């Protein structure tokens, strides 16, 4: 079995929604309602993901199960005469999340999170999309199982550390000819680590959370009909990016809390795509595809208002920069800077809490005039790209 040596080969497979590239920053209904400005709040079981250092502030045992659904809309207005429009298949993605925390003593707590912070898909029509020879179906899902331990250093400072086991599934297709589709499918696993801190001072809280890049070994199959290659074994190594969040929250009164956050994703792990494989005659083959993604920031603001002991209202906004340079633009990840607005609410009765929220995500218009991804195909990527997404969320939590 030959190796497909790729820096993030299937990272090009995903549709994008919640954060730049194909990262899904939205992993909890309450956080979603606050524009995902949550690293310095983290006051529910989702702290196991957003800021594990905050686990020492949660009493007893807490469980949470839910989803932040993603319903994207994307279209490409072609530079053709007459003008034509390509659209992705309308699909609502329902990635689940699960969190569990337990406080052993005043100083020690643990947390478990299971979620999918990278994923989604795009599916451009095989027969009608002008760009079908660049991409048809693209799919990726990376599920993180993350275990953390937290320690309360003193009344003001808590720290945490943990490890993640990551499972990845991916598919990347395109039309090799008018009737034959080229495919690449694979799955694999990897491990990473994380560290976090939470500091409290009067009415302020300051939080930070770092998650390492994750190297994943992927085994799969590749079909290249245009070269007569069918069902060949392949394997690869890919790297998911480092992530870092830092922020502050301020308790203005007993009822009002405000938060702000800066969110960094190190997409420089996706520089080029180098594929090594063998054809049906066992001859070695290689292709190189340059991506050169950039590291990017997102900036988030959120607020929560305590209406009563049972009810809370929330709102948020964020601006997220995209990592894809125009020169390397492609329809697997037709990315653009995006702006999002969210609202939400929570209801608590006894030990049960239900949180619901809704986010509207608007991609800024992107006009492509030249991309090296389709130099040999007549610049079919050229044109204007428009996209948006709706992200309704629901989480149910129980405290023991």
C-alpha positions in Angstrom: 0.0 0.0 0.0 1.5 3.3 -1.1 1.1 6.5 1.0 -0.8 9.6 0.0 1.3 12.2 1.7 -0.9 15.1 2.2 -0.9 18.2 4.4 -4.6 18.2 5.2 -5.8 16.4 2.1 -9.4 16.2 3.1 -9.5 19.5 4.8 -10.6 20.8 1.4 -13.7 18.6 1.5 -15.9 20.6 3.8 -18.6 23.1 3.4 -18.2 26.0 5.9 -20.6 27.6 8.3 -19.9 28.3 11.9 -16.3 29.6 11.7 -13.6 30.3 9.1 -12.6 27.4 6.8 -14.7 24.6 8.0 -14.4 24.9 11.8 -17.7 24.7 13.7 -17.2 27.0 16.7 -20.8 26.7 17.8 -20.9 23.7 20.2 -23.6 24.7 22.7 -27.1 26.3 22.5 -26.3 28.9 25.3 -23.0 29.8 23.8 -24.6 30.0 20.3 -27.1 32.6 21.7 -24.2 34.7 23.0 -22.4 34.9 19.6 -20.1 32.1 20.9 -18.4 34.6 23.2 -18.2 32.0 26.0 -14.6 31.3 27.0 -14.8 33.8 29.9 -18.3 32.7 30.8 -18.4 28.9 30.6 -20.9 28.5 33.4 -22.6 25.3 32.3 -21.5 21.7 31.3 -20.2 23.0 28.0 -17.3 24.4 29.9 -15.8 20.9 29.3 -15.2 22.2 25.8 -15.1 26.0 25.9 -13.0 26.5 28.9 -12.2 23.4 31.1 -10.6 25.6 33.8 -14.2 26.8 34.6 -15.1 23.3 35.7 -14.1 24.1 39.3 -17.0 26.6 39.4 -19.6 24.0 38.6 -21.1 22.2 41.6 -22.0 18.5 41.7 -22.4 16.5 38.5 -23.7 18.2 35.3 -24.8 16.5 32.0 -25.8 18.2 28.8 -27.0 16.9 25.4 -27.9 18.9 22.3 -27.1 20.1 18.9 -26.4 23.3 16.9 -28.0 22.6 13.6 -26.5 24.1 10.4 -28.6 24.9 7.3 -26.3 26.5 4.7 -27.3 28.2 1.4 -24.6 28.8 -1.2 -24.7 30.0 -4.8 -22.3 30.8 -7.6 -23.3 33.4 -10.2 -21.2 32.4 -13.2 -19.4 34.8 -15.6 -21.2 33.4 -18.6 -23.4 34.7 -21.3 -26.2 34.1 -20.6 -25.6 34.2 -16.8 -26.2 30.9 -15.0 -26.4 30.1 -11.3 -25.0 27.0 -9.5 -26.4 26.1 -6.0 -25.4 23.5 -3.4 -27.9 20.9 -2.3 -30.0 22.1 0.6 -29.2 20.0 3.6 -29.6 20.6 7.3 -26.7 19.2 9.4 -27.5 18.1 12.9 -24.1 17.4 14.7 -24.7 16.4 18.3 -22.7 17.4 21.4 -22.5 15.8 24.8 -20.9 17.2 28.0 -20.4 15.7 31.5 -18.7 17.3 34.5 -18.1 16.3 38.1 -16.6 18.2 41.0 -14.7 16.0 43.4 -13.7 18.7 45.9 -13.4 22.4 46.2 -10.2 22.2 44.1 -10.6 19.3 41.7 -13.0 18.7 38.9 -13.2 16.7 35.6 -15.0 17.1 32.4 -15.8 15.1 29.3 -16.9 16.5 25.9 -17.9 14.7 22.7 -18.6 16.9 19.8 -17.7 17.7 16.1 -15.9 21.0 15.9 -14.9 20.4 12.3 -17.3 19.3 9.6 -20.2 19.8 7.1 -20.4 19.3 3.4 -21.0 20.8 0.0 -22.7 19.0 -2.9 -22.7 20.7 -6.3 -24.8 19.2 -9.0 -22.8 16.7 -11.1 -24.7 17.4 -14.4 -25.3 21.2 -14.3 -22.7 22.9 -12.1 -20.1 24.7 -14.2 -17.5 23.8 -11.5 -18.3 20.1 -11.3 -14.8 19.2 -12.6 -13.4 20.9 -9.6 -15.8 19.6 -6.9 -19.0 17.8 -6.6 -19.6 16.1 -3.3 -17.3 17.1 -0.4 -17.8 15.8 3.2 -15.8 15.9 6.4 -16.6 15.2 10.0 -14.0 15.2 12.8 -15.4 14.0 16.2 -13.4 15.0 19.3 -13.6 13.0 22.5 -11.9 15.2 25.1 -11.2 14.5 28.8 -10.0 17.3 31.1 -8.9 17.7 34.7 -9.2 21.1 36.4 -7.5 22.5 39.5 -8.4 25.5 41.5 -5.1 27.2 42.5 -6.7 29.8 44.7 -9.9 31.8 45.0 -9.1 33.7 41.8 -7.3 31.3 39.5 -8.2 27.9 38.0 -6.3 25.9 35.4 -7.0 22.8 33.4 -5.4 20.4 31.0 -6.6 17.5 28.9 -6.3 15.2 25.8 -8.5 14.6 22.8 -9.0 11.5 20.7 -10.2 12.5 17.2 -12.0 10.4 14.6 -12.2 11.7 11.1 -14.3 10.6 8.1 -14.1 12.3 4.7 -15.1 12.1 1.1 -13.9 14.2 -1.9 -15.5 13.8 -5.4 -15.3 15.6 -8.7 -16.2 14.9 -12.3 -13.2 13.5 -14.2 -15.2 13.4 -17.4 -18.7 14.3 -18.4 -19.9 11.0 -17.0 -17.2 9.6 -14.7 -16.8 10.8 -11.1 -13.4 10.8 -9.4 -13.6 9.9 -5.7 -11.4 9.8 -2.6 -12.7 8.4 0.7 -11.0 7.8 4.0 -11.1 7.7 7.7 -8.6 7.8 10.5 -7.7 8.9 14.1 -5.4 11.2 15.9 -4.7 12.7 19.3 -4.2 16.2 20.6 -3.9 18.1 23.9 -5.4 21.3 25.4 -4.8 23.7 28.3 -7.0 26.4 29.8 -7.2 29.0 32.5 -9.9 31.1 34.2 -9.1 34.1 36.4 -11.7 36.1 38.5 -11.2 39.6 39.8 -14.2 41.4 41.4 -16.9 41.6 38.7 -14.5 40.4 35.9 -13.6 37.0 34.6 -10.8 36.3 32.2 -10.6 33.1 30.3 -8.2 31.4 27.8 -8.3 28.0 26.1 -5.8 26.4 23.7 -6.2 23.3 21.7 -3.3 21.8 19.8 -3.2 20.8 16.1 -4.1 17.1 15.6 -2.2 14.9 13.2 -4.4 12.2 11.7 -3.5 9.0 9.9 -6.2 8.2 7.3 -6.7 5.0 5.4 -9.0 5.0 2.4 -9.7 4.3 -1.3 -9.1 6.3 -4.4 -10.7 6.1 -7.9 -9.3 8.2 -10.8 -11.4 7.1 -13.8 -9.6 9.5 -16.2 -6.4 7.6 -15.5 -8.0 4.2 -15.4 -7.3 3.8 -11.6 -10.1 2.1 -9.7 -10.5 1.2 -6.0 -6.8 1.6 -5.0 -5.8 1.4 -1.4 -4.3 4.7 -0.1 -3.4 6.3 3.2 -2.6 9.8 4.3 -1.5 12.0 7.1 -3.5 15.2 7.7 -3.3 18.0 10.3 -6.3 19.8 11.9 -5.4 23.3 13.1 -4.4 24.7 16.5 -7.2 26.8 18.1 -6.9 29.6 20.7 -9.6 31.6 22.5 -9.1 34.5 25.0 -11.7 36.7 26.4 -13.3 38.6 29.3 -16.7 38.8 30.8 -18.1 41.5 33.1 -21.0 41.2 35.5 -22.5 44.7 35.2 -25.2 43.9 37.7 -27.0 40.9 39.3 -29.0 40.6 36.0 -26.6 41.7 33.2 -23.4 39.9 32.0 -21.4 41.1 29.0 -18.6 39.2 27.3 -16.0 39.6 24.5 -13.6 37.2 22.9 -10.9 36.9 20.3 -10.7 33.6 18.5 -7.6 32.3 16.6 -7.4 29.4 14.1 -4.0 28.3 12.8 -5.0 27.3 9.2 -1.3 27.4 8.1 -1.4 23.7 8.7 -3.1 23.6 5.3 -0.3 24.7 2.9 -0.3 22.1 0.1 -1.8 18.9 -1.0 0.7 16.2 -2.1 -0.8 12.9 -3.2 1.2 9.8 -3.8 -0.6 6.6 -5.0 -0.1 3.8 -7.5 -2.1 3.1 -10.7 -3.5 -0.3 -11.6 -0.1 -1.4 -12.9 1.5 -0.5 -9.5 3.4 2.4 -11.0 4.0 5.3 -8.6 2.1 8.6 -9.2 2.1 12.0 -7.5 0.2 15.3 -7.7 0.8 18.5 -5.9 -2.0 21.1 -5.2 -1.0 24.3 -3.4 -3.6 25.8 -0.9 -1.6 28.2 1.3 -4.4 29.0 3.7 -3.8 31.8 6.3 -4.3 31.9 10.0 -7.3 34.0 10.9 -9.1 35.7 13.8 -12.7 36.0 14.8 -14.0 38.7 17.2 -17.1 38.0 19.3 -19.4 39.9 21.6 -22.2 38.5 23.8 -24.6 39.3 26.6 -27.0 37.6 28.9 -29.9 39.1 30.9 -31.4 37.4 33.9 -35.2 38.0 33.5 -36.1 35.9 36.6 -34.7 33.0 38.5 -36.1 30.7 35.8 -35.7 32.7 32.6 -32.6 34.2 30.9 -32.3 36.1 27.5 -29.2 36.2 25.4 -27.8 37.9 22.3 -24.5 38.0 20.4 -22.6 39.1 17.3 -19.3 38.2 15.7 -17.1 38.9 12.7 -15.0 36.0 11.3 -12.2 36.4 8.8 -11.7 33.7 6.1 -8.4 31.9 5.5 -8.7 31.3 1.7 -6.8 33.6 -0.6 -8.5 34.5 -3.8 -5.7 32.9 -5.8 -6.4 29.5 -4.2 -10.2 29.8 -4.1 -12.2 26.6 -4.8 -15.8 25.5 -4.5 -15.0 22.7 -1.9 -14.6 25.6 0.6 -16.2 28.7 -1.1 -15.2 30.8 1.9 -15.6 34.5 2.6 -15.5 36.8 5.6 -18.7 36.4 7.6 -20.9 38.4 10.0 -23.3 36.7 12.5 -26.1 37.7 14.8 -27.7 35.5 17.4 -30.5 35.5 20.0 -31.4 32.9 22.6 -32.9 32.0 25.9 -32.8 29.5 28.8 -35.3 28.1 31.2 -34.5 26.4 34.4 -36.8 24.4 36.7 -35.2 22.5 39.5 -32.3 20.5 38.2 -33.3 20.8 34.6 -32.3 23.5 32.1 -33.4 23.9 28.5 -31.4 26.4 26.3 -32.5 27.4 22.8 -30.9 29.9 20.4 -30.9 31.0 16.7 -28.0 32.4 14.8 -28.0 34.0 11.3 -24.7 33.8 9.5 -24.1 36.1 6.5 -21.1 35.5 4.2 -19.9 38.7 2.5 -20.0 38.7 -1.3 -16.9 37.2 -2.9 -16.0 38.0 -6.5 -13.4 35.6 -8.0 -11.6 36.7 -11.2 -8.7 34.3 -11.2 -7.9 31.1 -9.2 -5.1 28.7 -10.0 -7.4 25.9 -9.0 -9.1 26.0 -12.5 -6.4 27.4 -14.8 -6.7 24.4 -17.1 -10.6 24.4 -17.1 -11.3 27.8 -18.6 -11.7 29.8 -15.3 -15.0 28.2 -14.5 -14.6 29.4 -10.9 -14.9 33.0 -11.9 -18.0 34.9 -10.8 -19.7 36.0 -7.6 -20.4 33.8 -4.6 -23.1 34.4 -2.1 -23.8 32.3 1.1 -25.6 32.3 4.4 -26.6 29.9 7.1 -29.2 29.4 9.8 -28.0 27.8 13.0 -30.8 26.9 15.4 -29.7 25.2 18.6 -31.1 23.2 21.5 -29.4 21.8 24.6 -30.9 20.0 27.6 -28.9 19.9 30.8 -29.4 18.2 34.1 -27.6 18.8 37.4 -27.2 16.1 40.1 
